[in-house]
Amino acid sequence: MMLTKRTYKTTIILDTRDQEKSPSELLEDVKTVLGNLDATVTGEKDLGKRDFVRVTDRNLTAGQYFELTIEAPTNFAQEVQEKFRLDKLVYRIIVQS
């Protein structure tokens, strides 16, 4: 059975506190994990570090934003949310189809 692929616009917010790597190197680590989920990154855009409008953690008031265009199987949204649920590097991930 062949799974069809869809194009997703994904926004990723990284928590760069206590990280020794640059944000671009951290994004490469995230893209490696996405590749393991059979996803192909076709476009990326660095939106820079932005302050949060609503702060849920006093120690984290801003995050590094990236917008990725990804081609992935139809179950990608569920799999990526589960994969990064406990990952401290990825603060938020928003997947739009």
Secondary structure by P-SEA (a helix, b strand, c coil): cbbbbbbbbbbbbbbcccccccaaaaaaaaaaaaaaacccccccccccbbbbcccccccccbbbbbbbbbbbccaaaaaaaaaacccccccbbbbcc
